[in-house]
Amino acid sequence: MNRSLEVLKAIYKPYRYTIKGKATLLETTSGEFIIKPKKKEISKLYTYLLNRGFTYFPNLIDESREDVNVFEYVEDTYLPLEQKCADLIELIASLHNKTCYFKEVSEDTYKEIYENINGNINYLRAYYDTLYENGFKEIYMSPSTYLFMRNYSKLISSLDFCQNELNNWYDLVKNETKTRVALIHNNLELNHFIEGEKICLISWDNYKIDTPILDIVNLYKKEYLKINFEEILNKYLTLFPLLESEQKLLFILITLPNKFNLNNSECFNCLEIEKVLDYVYKTENLLRPYYTSKEEEK
């Protein structure tokens, strides 16, 4: 990229350039441009999206080089996070509606999904059980160990929920021969949504055809600490109604907690455990209305 960047600087003659992560912003007398490493053929994606009536992406200025693409730069404006997320979820629902279709799958497709998620559940259960057993071996528990021990049952409860729902999900889909897929952005976060003179999604490098719920899982896991997702999730489900099996799988995937990223710092470990616990409690509150209503119906 460095060589191409120098060539592009000579072409565009910027009066200022700024490094933005892996991208470079060129400010020139003829406009502002973003240079990004090339991972996929974005022009093919853009052509497909245009054919489906979806136009919310930055213009591709130059794709002629092997290692980089040049895009127009779109300036973002300030919006409250909840409002911006609501606008983003409306755009994602539109993307999924415009690109979804059913495709045939082999008889092993759903079985593989079941086994992968089941393996993750079993791995996390063994991981938490080991930490719990080791906690009893400490003569004087550290603050992080004490925090974990007090909330161990909540973590296991989340895994029990996932296991039960996974079994129910598999009963729904094990005889299915089709699945609904859509073009998904697969890298959703608020920083990748621009609302200025133009509304667009950026950073399409990870796009693929897959189940649309993955976009919601990715967005939730990245932004759950910043946003109250109750209205966001409800808005998405209204604009893009999920099949029963899709909704169940969505709830399983967002309920699965993470491992703790622990190190030798006690302060860091307390914050890390607290972050995972926050995720578990927030997710439980997010999903409770969907299961409370079912219990009331019964």
Phi and psi restraints in degrees (value plus and minus 20) as a CYANA .aco file:
   2 ASN   PHI     -78.7   -38.7
   2 ASN   PSI     -61.8   -21.8
   3 ARG   PHI     -86.2   -46.2
   3 ARG   PSI     -65.8   -25.8
   4 SER   PHI     -83.2   -43.2
   4 SER   PSI     -55.8   -15.8
   5 LEU   PHI     -82.8   -42.8
   5 LEU   PSI     -62.8   -22.8
   6 GLU   PHI     -85.0   -45.0
   6 GLU   PSI     -58.7   -18.7
   7 VAL   PHI     -83.7   -43.7
   7 VAL   PSI     -63.2   -23.2
   8 LEU   PHI     -88.5   -48.5
   8 LEU   PSI     -53.9   -13.9
   9 LYS   PHI     -81.5   -41.5
   9 LYS   PSI     -61.1   -21.1
  10 ALA   PHI     -85.6   -45.6
  10 ALA   PSI     -53.9   -13.9
  11 ILE   PHI     -94.8   -54.8
  11 ILE   PSI     -68.8   -28.8
  12 TYR   PHI    -107.6   -67.6
  12 TYR   PSI     -38.1     1.9
  13 LYS   PHI      29.7    69.7
  13 LYS   PSI      43.1    83.1
  14 PRO   PHI     -91.8   -51.8
  14 PRO   PSI     125.4   165.4
  15 TYR   PHI    -107.7   -67.7
  15 TYR   PSI     -30.6     9.4
  16 ARG   PHI    -177.4  -137.4
  16 ARG   PSI     121.5   161.5
  17 TYR   PHI    -154.6  -114.6
  17 TYR   PSI     126.4   166.4
  18 THR   PHI    -152.5  -112.5
  18 THR   PSI     112.2   152.2
  19 ILE   PHI    -100.9   -60.9
  19 ILE   PSI     104.6   144.6
  20 LYS   PHI    -143.7  -103.7
  20 LYS   PSI      68.2   108.2
  21 GLY   PHI      45.3    85.3
  21 GLY   PSI    -141.8  -101.8
  22 LYS   PHI    -109.5   -69.5
  22 LYS   PSI     -21.6    18.4
  23 ALA   PHI    -126.1   -86.1
  23 ALA   PSI     143.1   183.1
  24 THR   PHI    -149.3  -109.3
  24 THR   PSI     108.2   148.2
  25 LEU   PHI    -115.5   -75.5
  25 LEU   PSI     103.0   143.0
  26 LEU   PHI    -124.2   -84.2
  26 LEU   PSI     103.4   143.4
  27 GLU   PHI    -125.4   -85.4
  27 GLU   PSI      97.7   137.7
  28 THR   PHI    -148.4  -108.4
  28 THR   PSI     150.9   190.9
  29 THR   PHI     -90.9   -50.9
  29 THR   PSI     -35.5     4.5
  30 SER   PHI    -123.9   -83.9
  30 SER   PSI     -15.0    25.0
  31 GLY   PHI     119.0   159.0
  31 GLY   PSI    -198.4  -158.4
  32 GLU   PHI    -136.7   -96.7
  32 GLU   PSI     117.8   157.8
  33 PHE   PHI    -154.5  -114.5
  33 PHE   PSI     127.0   167.0
  34 ILE   PHI    -130.5   -90.5
  34 ILE   PSI     110.3   150.3
  35 ILE   PHI    -128.2   -88.2
  35 ILE   PSI     103.6   143.6
  36 LYS   PHI    -149.4  -109.4
  36 LYS   PSI     127.6   167.6
  37 PRO   PHI     -78.9   -38.9
  37 PRO   PSI     121.1   161.1
  38 LYS   PHI    -109.3   -69.3
  38 LYS   PSI     106.4   146.4
  39 LYS   PHI    -135.4   -95.4
  39 LYS   PSI     -58.1   -18.1
  40 LYS   PHI    -155.6  -115.6
  40 LYS   PSI     147.3   187.3
  41 GLU   PHI     -99.2   -59.2
  41 GLU   PSI      68.9   108.9
  42 ILE   PHI     -85.9   -45.9
  42 ILE   PSI     -50.5   -10.5
  43 SER   PHI     -82.0   -42.0
  43 SER   PSI     -56.6   -16.6
  44 LYS   PHI     -85.5   -45.5
  44 LYS   PSI     -60.2   -20.2
  45 LEU   PHI     -81.4   -41.4
  45 LEU   PSI     -68.2   -28.2
  46 TYR   PHI     -81.1   -41.1
  46 TYR   PSI     -59.9   -19.9
  47 THR   PHI     -82.3   -42.3
  47 THR   PSI     -63.1   -23.1
  48 TYR   PHI     -83.5   -43.5
  48 TYR   PSI     -65.3   -25.3
  49 LEU   PHI     -83.4   -43.4
  49 LEU   PSI     -60.7   -20.7
  50 LEU   PHI     -82.3   -42.3
  50 LEU   PSI     -60.3   -20.3
  51 ASN   PHI     -84.9   -44.9
  51 ASN   PSI     -46.4    -6.4
  52 ARG   PHI    -112.8   -72.8
  52 ARG   PSI     -16.9    23.1
  53 GLY   PHI      62.0   102.0
  53 GLY   PSI       1.7    41.7
  54 PHE   PHI    -131.9   -91.9
  54 PHE   PSI      98.6   138.6
  55 THR   PHI    -140.5  -100.5
  55 THR   PSI      -8.0    32.0
  56 TYR   PHI    -112.5   -72.5
  56 TYR   PSI      53.7    93.7
  57 PHE   PHI    -173.5  -133.5
  57 PHE   PSI     136.2   176.2
  58 PRO   PHI     -92.1   -52.1
  58 PRO   PSI     126.8   166.8
  59 ASN   PHI     -84.9   -44.9
  59 ASN   PSI     118.1   158.1
  60 LEU   PHI    -109.4   -69.4
  60 LEU   PSI      93.9   133.9
  61 ILE   PHI    -105.1   -65.1
  61 ILE   PSI     -62.7   -22.7
  62 ASP   PHI    -170.4  -130.4
  62 ASP   PSI     101.1   141.1
  63 GLU   PHI    -141.0  -101.0
  63 GLU   PSI      -2.5    37.5
  64 SER   PHI     -94.8   -54.8
  64 SER   PSI     -35.0     5.0
  65 ARG   PHI    -113.7   -73.7
  65 ARG   PSI     131.3   171.3
  66 GLU   PHI     -91.3   -51.3
  66 GLU   PSI     -51.2   -11.2
  67 ASP   PHI    -130.0   -90.0
  67 ASP   PSI     -33.8     6.2
  68 VAL   PHI    -159.8  -119.8
  68 VAL   PSI     137.2   177.2
  69 ASN   PHI    -137.8   -97.8
  69 ASN   PSI     131.1   171.1
  70 VAL   PHI    -134.5   -94.5
  70 VAL   PSI     103.2   143.2
  71 PHE   PHI    -136.6   -96.6
  71 PHE   PSI     138.3   178.3
  72 GLU   PHI     -87.2   -47.2
  72 GLU   PSI     129.4   169.4
  73 TYR   PHI    -114.9   -74.9
  73 TYR   PSI     107.2   147.2
  74 VAL   PHI    -131.9   -91.9
  74 VAL   PSI     100.8   140.8
  75 GLU   PHI     -98.2   -58.2
  75 GLU   PSI     113.6   153.6
  76 ASP   PHI    -108.1   -68.1
  76 ASP   PSI     136.4   176.4
  77 THR   PHI    -142.4  -102.4
  77 THR   PSI     140.0   180.0
  78 TYR   PHI     -94.3   -54.3
  78 TYR   PSI     113.7   153.7
  79 LEU   PHI    -160.6  -120.6
  79 LEU   PSI     129.4   169.4
  80 PRO   PHI     -75.8   -35.8
  80 PRO   PSI     122.3   162.3
  81 LEU   PHI     -77.5   -37.5
  81 LEU   PSI     -61.9   -21.9
  82 GLU   PHI     -83.9   -43.9
  82 GLU   PSI     -59.4   -19.4
  83 GLN   PHI     -88.0   -48.0
  83 GLN   PSI     -61.2   -21.2
  84 LYS   PHI     -84.5   -44.5
  84 LYS   PSI     -60.6   -20.6
  85 CYS   PHI     -87.3   -47.3
  85 CYS   PSI     -57.5   -17.5
  86 ALA   PHI     -83.6   -43.6
  86 ALA   PSI     -60.7   -20.7
  87 ASP   PHI     -86.8   -46.8
  87 ASP   PSI     -58.9   -18.9
  88 LEU   PHI     -83.4   -43.4
  88 LEU   PSI     -64.6   -24.6
  89 ILE   PHI     -87.6   -47.6
  89 ILE   PSI     -51.1   -11.1
  90 GLU   PHI     -86.2   -46.2
  90 GLU   PSI     -59.9   -19.9
  91 LEU   PHI     -87.6   -47.6
  91 LEU   PSI     -59.6   -19.6
  92 ILE   PHI     -87.3   -47.3
  92 ILE   PSI     -59.4   -19.4
  93 ALA   PHI     -81.1   -41.1
  93 ALA   PSI     -58.2   -18.2
  94 SER   PHI     -84.8   -44.8
  94 SER   PSI     -63.4   -23.4
  95 LEU   PHI     -78.7   -38.7
  95 LEU   PSI     -66.0   -26.0
  96 HIS   PHI     -87.4   -47.4
  96 HIS   PSI     -60.2   -20.2
  97 ASN   PHI     -83.5   -43.5
  97 ASN   PSI     -58.7   -18.7
  98 LYS   PHI     -98.2   -58.2
  98 LYS   PSI     -39.6     0.4
  99 THR   PHI    -140.6  -100.6
  99 THR   PSI     -18.1    21.9
 100 CYS   PHI    -100.2   -60.2
 100 CYS   PSI     131.2   171.2
 101 TYR   PHI    -183.5  -143.5
 101 TYR   PSI     146.0   186.0
 102 PHE   PHI    -118.8   -78.8
 102 PHE   PSI     116.8   156.8
 103 LYS   PHI    -148.7  -108.7
 103 LYS   PSI     132.0   172.0
 104 GLU   PHI     -93.8   -53.8
 104 GLU   PSI     124.9   164.9
 105 VAL   PHI    -151.3  -111.3
 105 VAL   PSI     137.9   177.9
 106 SER   PHI     -94.3   -54.3
 106 SER   PSI     145.4   185.4
 107 GLU   PHI     -87.6   -47.6
 107 GLU   PSI     -36.6     3.4
 108 ASP   PHI    -111.6   -71.6
 108 ASP   PSI     -27.9    12.1
 109 THR   PHI     -79.6   -39.6
 109 THR   PSI     -73.3   -33.3
 110 TYR   PHI     -89.4   -49.4
 110 TYR   PSI     -52.8   -12.8
 111 LYS   PHI     -83.4   -43.4
 111 LYS   PSI     -60.2   -20.2
 112 GLU   PHI     -84.9   -44.9
 112 GLU   PSI     -61.3   -21.3
 113 ILE   PHI     -81.8   -41.8
 113 ILE   PSI     -65.4   -25.4
 114 TYR   PHI     -78.4   -38.4
 114 TYR   PSI     -67.2   -27.2
 115 GLU   PHI     -86.3   -46.3
 115 GLU   PSI     -56.5   -16.5
 116 ASN   PHI     -85.6   -45.6
 116 ASN   PSI     -66.6   -26.6
 117 ILE   PHI     -89.0   -49.0
 117 ILE   PSI     -60.5   -20.5
 118 ASN   PHI     -80.7   -40.7
 118 ASN   PSI     -58.6   -18.6
 119 GLY   PHI     -84.1   -44.1
 119 GLY   PSI     -59.6   -19.6
 120 ASN   PHI     -84.1   -44.1
 120 ASN   PSI     -61.6   -21.6
 121 ILE   PHI     -81.7   -41.7
 121 ILE   PSI     -67.5   -27.5
 122 ASN   PHI     -84.0   -44.0
 122 ASN   PSI     -58.2   -18.2
 123 TYR   PHI     -83.0   -43.0
 123 TYR   PSI     -67.4   -27.4
 124 LEU   PHI     -84.5   -44.5
 124 LEU   PSI     -57.3   -17.3
 125 ARG   PHI     -82.7   -42.7
 125 ARG   PSI     -65.3   -25.3
 126 ALA   PHI     -84.6   -44.6
 126 ALA   PSI     -58.4   -18.4
 127 TYR   PHI     -83.7   -43.7
 127 TYR   PSI     -68.7   -28.7
 128 TYR   PHI     -87.1   -47.1
 128 TYR   PSI     -58.3   -18.3
 129 ASP   PHI     -81.5   -41.5
 129 ASP   PSI     -60.5   -20.5
 130 THR   PHI     -85.0   -45.0
 130 THR   PSI     -63.4   -23.4
 131 LEU   PHI     -82.1   -42.1
 131 LEU   PSI     -58.0   -18.0
 132 TYR   PHI     -86.1   -46.1
 132 TYR   PSI     -64.6   -24.6
 133 GLU   PHI     -84.6   -44.6
 133 GLU   PSI     -59.8   -19.8
 134 ASN   PHI     -87.9   -47.9
 134 ASN   PSI     -48.6    -8.6
 135 GLY   PHI     -82.3   -42.3
 135 GLY   PSI     -55.3   -15.3
 136 PHE   PHI     -91.3   -51.3
 136 PHE   PSI     -36.6     3.4
 137 LYS   PHI    -103.0   -63.0
 137 LYS   PSI     -34.2     5.8
 138 GLU   PHI     -97.9   -57.9
 138 GLU   PSI     105.2   145.2
 139 ILE   PHI     -84.8   -44.8
 139 ILE   PSI     -66.1   -26.1
 140 TYR   PHI    -141.7  -101.7
 140 TYR   PSI      91.1   131.1
 141 MET   PHI     -85.6   -45.6
 141 MET   PSI     116.7   156.7
 142 SER   PHI     -91.9   -51.9
 142 SER   PSI     140.0   180.0
 143 PRO   PHI     -76.0   -36.0
 143 PRO   PSI     -60.2   -20.2
 144 SER   PHI     -87.7   -47.7
 144 SER   PSI     -59.9   -19.9
 145 THR   PHI     -84.2   -44.2
 145 THR   PSI     -63.2   -23.2
 146 TYR   PHI     -82.1   -42.1
 146 TYR   PSI     -62.6   -22.6
 147 LEU   PHI     -80.6   -40.6
 147 LEU   PSI     -63.4   -23.4
 148 PHE   PHI     -85.5   -45.5
 148 PHE   PSI     -66.3   -26.3
 149 MET   PHI     -81.0   -41.0
 149 MET   PSI     -58.2   -18.2
 150 ARG   PHI     -87.2   -47.2
 150 ARG   PSI     -46.2    -6.2
 151 ASN   PHI    -132.9   -92.9
 151 ASN   PSI      -9.9    30.1
 152 TYR   PHI     -76.3   -36.3
 152 TYR   PSI     -64.1   -24.1
 153 SER   PHI     -84.2   -44.2
 153 SER   PSI     -51.9   -11.9
 154 LYS   PHI     -87.6   -47.6
 154 LYS   PSI     -59.8   -19.8
 155 LEU   PHI     -84.9   -44.9
 155 LEU   PSI     -63.7   -23.7
 156 ILE   PHI     -86.5   -46.5
 156 ILE   PSI     -55.7   -15.7
 157 SER   PHI     -82.1   -42.1
 157 SER   PSI     -58.9   -18.9
 158 SER   PHI     -83.6   -43.6
 158 SER   PSI     -60.7   -20.7
 159 LEU   PHI     -87.9   -47.9
 159 LEU   PSI     -56.8   -16.8
 160 ASP   PHI     -83.5   -43.5
 160 ASP   PSI     -61.6   -21.6
 161 PHE   PHI     -79.9   -39.9
 161 PHE   PSI     -67.3   -27.3
 162 CYS   PHI     -81.3   -41.3
 162 CYS   PSI     -61.2   -21.2
 163 GLN   PHI     -85.4   -45.4
 163 GLN   PSI     -64.0   -24.0
 164 ASN   PHI     -85.1   -45.1
 164 ASN   PSI     -64.8   -24.8
 165 GLU   PHI     -88.5   -48.5
 165 GLU   PSI     -53.4   -13.4
 166 LEU   PHI     -84.2   -44.2
 166 LEU   PSI     -61.9   -21.9
 167 ASN   PHI     -83.7   -43.7
 167 ASN   PSI     -61.3   -21.3
 168 ASN   PHI     -85.2   -45.2
 168 ASN   PSI     -60.5   -20.5
 169 TRP   PHI     -81.8   -41.8
 169 TRP   PSI     -64.2   -24.2
 170 TYR   PHI     -85.7   -45.7
 170 TYR   PSI     -54.1   -14.1
 171 ASP   PHI     -82.5   -42.5
 171 ASP   PSI     -52.0   -12.0
 172 LEU   PHI     -94.2   -54.2
 172 LEU   PSI     -53.4   -13.4
 173 VAL   PHI    -132.9   -92.9
 173 VAL   PSI     -28.5    11.5
 174 LYS   PHI     -81.9   -41.9
 174 LYS   PSI     -42.4    -2.4
 175 ASN   PHI    -124.8   -84.8
 175 ASN   PSI     -14.2    25.8
 176 GLU   PHI     -95.9   -55.9
 176 GLU   PSI     127.4   167.4
 177 THR   PHI    -135.8   -95.8
 177 THR   PSI     -20.3    19.7
 178 LYS   PHI    -153.0  -113.0
 178 LYS   PSI     138.2   178.2
 179 THR   PHI    -162.4  -122.4
 179 THR   PSI     131.7   171.7
 180 ARG   PHI    -112.2   -72.2
 180 ARG   PSI     108.9   148.9
 181 VAL   PHI    -147.4  -107.4
 181 VAL   PSI     146.8   186.8
 182 ALA   PHI    -173.8  -133.8
 182 ALA   PSI     147.0   187.0
 183 LEU   PHI     -95.5   -55.5
 183 LEU   PSI     102.7   142.7
 184 ILE   PHI    -135.0   -95.0
 184 ILE   PSI     125.8   165.8
 185 HIS   PHI     -86.9   -46.9
 185 HIS   PSI     -62.1   -22.1
 186 ASN   PHI      47.0    87.0
 186 ASN   PSI      -0.6    39.4
 187 ASN   PHI    -175.1  -135.1
 187 ASN   PSI      21.1    61.1
 188 LEU   PHI     -94.7   -54.7
 188 LEU   PSI     110.8   150.8
 189 GLU   PHI    -180.9  -140.9
 189 GLU   PSI     143.3   183.3
 190 LEU   PHI     -82.1   -42.1
 190 LEU   PSI     -51.6   -11.6
 191 ASN   PHI     -87.7   -47.7
 191 ASN   PSI     -34.0     6.0
 192 HIS   PHI    -118.7   -78.7
 192 HIS   PSI      -7.4    32.6
 193 PHE   PHI    -142.0  -102.0
 193 PHE   PSI     100.5   140.5
 194 ILE   PHI    -130.9   -90.9
 194 ILE   PSI     109.0   149.0
 195 GLU   PHI    -147.3  -107.3
 195 GLU   PSI      74.0   114.0
 196 GLY   PHI    -152.9  -112.9
 196 GLY   PSI    -149.3  -109.3
 197 GLU   PHI     -85.0   -45.0
 197 GLU   PSI     -44.2    -4.2
 198 LYS   PHI    -151.0  -111.0
 198 LYS   PSI     123.3   163.3
 199 ILE   PHI    -118.8   -78.8
 199 ILE   PSI     106.6   146.6
 200 CYS   PHI    -179.8  -139.8
 200 CYS   PSI     137.9   177.9
 201 LEU   PHI    -117.2   -77.2
 201 LEU   PSI     117.2   157.2
 202 ILE   PHI    -136.6   -96.6
 202 ILE   PSI     156.0   196.0
 203 SER   PHI      41.0    81.0
 203 SER   PSI      43.9    83.9
 204 TRP   PHI    -111.1   -71.1
 204 TRP   PSI      -5.8    34.2
 205 ASP   PHI     -82.9   -42.9
 205 ASP   PSI     -42.4    -2.4
 206 ASN   PHI    -124.2   -84.2
 206 ASN   PSI      -8.9    31.1
 207 TYR   PHI     -79.1   -39.1
 207 TYR   PSI     131.2   171.2
 208 LYS   PHI    -184.2  -144.2
 208 LYS   PSI     150.8   190.8
 209 ILE   PHI    -114.3   -74.3
 209 ILE   PSI      99.4   139.4
 210 ASP   PHI    -185.2  -145.2
 210 ASP   PSI    -196.2  -156.2
 211 THR   PHI     -83.3   -43.3
 211 THR   PSI     112.2   152.2
 212 PRO   PHI     -83.2   -43.2
 212 PRO   PSI     -40.9    -0.9
 213 ILE   PHI     -84.5   -44.5
 213 ILE   PSI     -39.9     0.1
 214 LEU   PHI     -84.0   -44.0
 214 LEU   PSI     -53.0   -13.0
 215 ASP   PHI     -83.0   -43.0
 215 ASP   PSI     -59.4   -19.4
 216 ILE   PHI     -91.0   -51.0
 216 ILE   PSI     -60.0   -20.0
 217 VAL   PHI     -80.4   -40.4
 217 VAL   PSI     -68.3   -28.3
 218 ASN   PHI     -80.8   -40.8
 218 ASN   PSI     -65.4   -25.4
 219 LEU   PHI     -82.5   -42.5
 219 LEU   PSI     -64.9   -24.9
 220 TYR   PHI     -83.8   -43.8
 220 TYR   PSI     -65.2   -25.2
 221 LYS   PHI     -86.7   -46.7
 221 LYS   PSI     -47.1    -7.1
 222 LYS   PHI    -105.8   -65.8
 222 LYS   PSI     -49.2    -9.2
 223 GLU   PHI    -139.3   -99.3
 223 GLU   PSI     -14.5    25.5
 224 TYR   PHI     -81.4   -41.4
 224 TYR   PSI     -49.5    -9.5
 225 LEU   PHI     -94.1   -54.1
 225 LEU   PSI     -43.5    -3.5
 226 LYS   PHI    -114.4   -74.4
 226 LYS   PSI     -47.1    -7.1
 227 ILE   PHI    -143.5  -103.5
 227 ILE   PSI     121.8   161.8
 228 ASN   PHI    -103.9   -63.9
 228 ASN   PSI      93.5   133.5
 229 PHE   PHI    -112.3   -72.3
 229 PHE   PSI     -20.1    19.9
 230 GLU   PHI     -77.1   -37.1
 230 GLU   PSI     -72.1   -32.1
 231 GLU   PHI     -91.4   -51.4
 231 GLU   PSI     -52.1   -12.1
 232 ILE   PHI     -83.7   -43.7
 232 ILE   PSI     -69.4   -29.4
 233 LEU   PHI     -84.0   -44.0
 233 LEU   PSI     -62.8   -22.8
 234 ASN   PHI     -82.1   -42.1
 234 ASN   PSI     -57.7   -17.7
 235 LYS   PHI     -85.6   -45.6
 235 LYS   PSI     -63.1   -23.1
 236 TYR   PHI     -83.2   -43.2
 236 TYR   PSI     -65.7   -25.7
 237 LEU   PHI     -86.2   -46.2
 237 LEU   PSI     -45.3    -5.3
 238 THR   PHI     -95.9   -55.9
 238 THR   PSI     -62.8   -22.8
 239 LEU   PHI     -99.0   -59.0
 239 LEU   PSI     -49.8    -9.8
 240 PHE   PHI    -155.7  -115.7
 240 PHE   PSI      59.5    99.5
 241 PRO   PHI     -78.6   -38.6
 241 PRO   PSI     110.5   150.5
 242 LEU   PHI    -110.3   -70.3
 242 LEU   PSI     129.2   169.2
 243 LEU   PHI     -86.2   -46.2
 243 LEU   PSI     139.3   179.3
 244 GLU   PHI     -75.7   -35.7
 244 GLU   PSI     -63.7   -23.7
 245 SER   PHI     -87.8   -47.8
 245 SER   PSI     -55.2   -15.2
 246 GLU   PHI     -87.3   -47.3
 246 GLU   PSI     -64.4   -24.4
 247 GLN   PHI     -84.4   -44.4
 247 GLN   PSI     -60.3   -20.3
 248 LYS   PHI     -83.2   -43.2
 248 LYS   PSI     -62.4   -22.4
 249 LEU   PHI     -86.9   -46.9
 249 LEU   PSI     -59.5   -19.5
 250 LEU   PHI     -76.9   -36.9
 250 LEU   PSI     -67.9   -27.9
 251 PHE   PHI     -86.4   -46.4
 251 PHE   PSI     -53.5   -13.5
 252 ILE   PHI     -84.3   -44.3
 252 ILE   PSI     -68.3   -28.3
 253 LEU   PHI     -87.0   -47.0
 253 LEU   PSI     -55.9   -15.9
 254 ILE   PHI    -101.6   -61.6
 254 ILE   PSI     -37.0     3.0
 255 THR   PHI    -100.1   -60.1
 255 THR   PSI     -51.0   -11.0
 256 LEU   PHI     -75.7   -35.7
 256 LEU   PSI     100.0   140.0
 257 PRO   PHI     -97.6   -57.6
 257 PRO   PSI     153.9   193.9
 258 ASN   PHI    -122.7   -82.7
 258 ASN   PSI     143.8   183.8
 259 LYS   PHI     -87.3   -47.3
 259 LYS   PSI     139.1   179.1
 260 PHE   PHI    -104.3   -64.3
 260 PHE   PSI     114.5   154.5
 261 ASN   PHI    -113.3   -73.3
 261 ASN   PSI      57.4    97.4
 262 LEU   PHI    -109.2   -69.2
 262 LEU   PSI     131.8   171.8
 263 ASN   PHI    -161.8  -121.8
 263 ASN   PSI    -176.6  -136.6
 264 ASN   PHI    -107.7   -67.7
 264 ASN   PSI     -19.8    20.2
 265 SER   PHI    -115.3   -75.3
 265 SER   PSI      98.8   138.8
 266 GLU   PHI     -85.6   -45.6
 266 GLU   PSI     -58.5   -18.5
 267 CYS   PHI     -82.4   -42.4
 267 CYS   PSI     -66.6   -26.6
 268 PHE   PHI     -80.5   -40.5
 268 PHE   PSI     -63.0   -23.0
 269 ASN   PHI     -83.9   -43.9
 269 ASN   PSI     -59.2   -19.2
 270 CYS   PHI     -82.7   -42.7
 270 CYS   PSI     -63.2   -23.2
 271 LEU   PHI     -85.5   -45.5
 271 LEU   PSI     -59.0   -19.0
 272 GLU   PHI     -85.7   -45.7
 272 GLU   PSI     -65.5   -25.5
 273 ILE   PHI     -85.4   -45.4
 273 ILE   PSI     -60.8   -20.8
 274 GLU   PHI     -82.3   -42.3
 274 GLU   PSI     -57.6   -17.6
 275 LYS   PHI     -83.1   -43.1
 275 LYS   PSI     -64.3   -24.3
 276 VAL   PHI     -85.7   -45.7
 276 VAL   PSI     -60.8   -20.8
 277 LEU   PHI     -86.0   -46.0
 277 LEU   PSI     -59.7   -19.7
 278 ASP   PHI     -77.0   -37.0
 278 ASP   PSI     -62.5   -22.5
 279 TYR   PHI     -81.5   -41.5
 279 TYR   PSI     -65.1   -25.1
 280 VAL   PHI     -82.7   -42.7
 280 VAL   PSI     -66.7   -26.7
 281 TYR   PHI     -89.5   -49.5
 281 TYR   PSI     -60.6   -20.6
 282 LYS   PHI     -83.6   -43.6
 282 LYS   PSI     -60.7   -20.7
 283 THR   PHI     -88.2   -48.2
 283 THR   PSI     -59.4   -19.4
 284 GLU   PHI     -80.2   -40.2
 284 GLU   PSI     -63.7   -23.7
 285 ASN   PHI     -86.5   -46.5
 285 ASN   PSI     -55.1   -15.1
 286 LEU   PHI     -84.3   -44.3
 286 LEU   PSI     -61.8   -21.8
 287 LEU   PHI    -111.3   -71.3
 287 LEU   PSI     -36.6     3.4
 288 ARG   PHI     -73.6   -33.6
 288 ARG   PSI     -64.3   -24.3
 289 PRO   PHI     -79.0   -39.0
 289 PRO   PSI     -51.3   -11.3
 290 TYR   PHI     -92.2   -52.2
 290 TYR   PSI     -46.2    -6.2
 291 TYR   PHI    -116.5   -76.5
 291 TYR   PSI     -48.1    -8.1
 292 THR   PHI     -84.2   -44.2
 292 THR   PSI     -62.2   -22.2
 293 SER   PHI     -84.1   -44.1
 293 SER   PSI     -55.3   -15.3
 294 LYS   PHI     -87.6   -47.6
 294 LYS   PSI     -59.5   -19.5
 295 GLU   PHI     -85.9   -45.9
 295 GLU   PSI     -57.3   -17.3
 296 GLU   PHI     -86.8   -46.8
 296 GLU   PSI     -56.8   -16.8
 297 GLU   PHI     -84.0   -44.0
 297 GLU   PSI     -57.8   -17.8
